């Protein structure tokens, strides 16, 4: 029997051959992240693109929640989350790579978006997105890293460990 028949029998569309997809959601701003990566690799997609099969993505529940995606991008790309991941999940693959799958990512902590550190991280995340091609990424990344540690009440001593 052809794979086409299996897809139709399951009630799926052509674009759901591997995993179920929602084409209407592709148009919404989304947080995209690689499944397997040595370092966290999370980015905001505002281009209506289809996400490749080796990545995961999430969207907001409503227009007000878009800032949560920006906050999640800031935290998820930080050195803090690398340490959190290694301590909480202790799951590294070949060559030190990590799996950023739902069961792990959904457990990443986020600071309250209404607090000063939360609002600053949202603003920095949006700024780095708009300036990424301008060569200003490194200083902004350093600032985001420091703010993430601060948001979780960790000082310079903890950052250096």
Secondary structure, 3 states (H helix, E strand, C coil): CCHHHHHHHCCCCHHHCCCCCCHHHHHCCEEEEECEECCCCEEEECCCCCCCCCEEEEECCCHHHHHHHHHHHHHHCCHHHHHHHHHHCCCECHHHCEECCHHHHCCCCCCCCCCHHHHHHHHHHHHHHHHHHHCCHHHHHHHHHHHHHHHCCCCHHHHHC
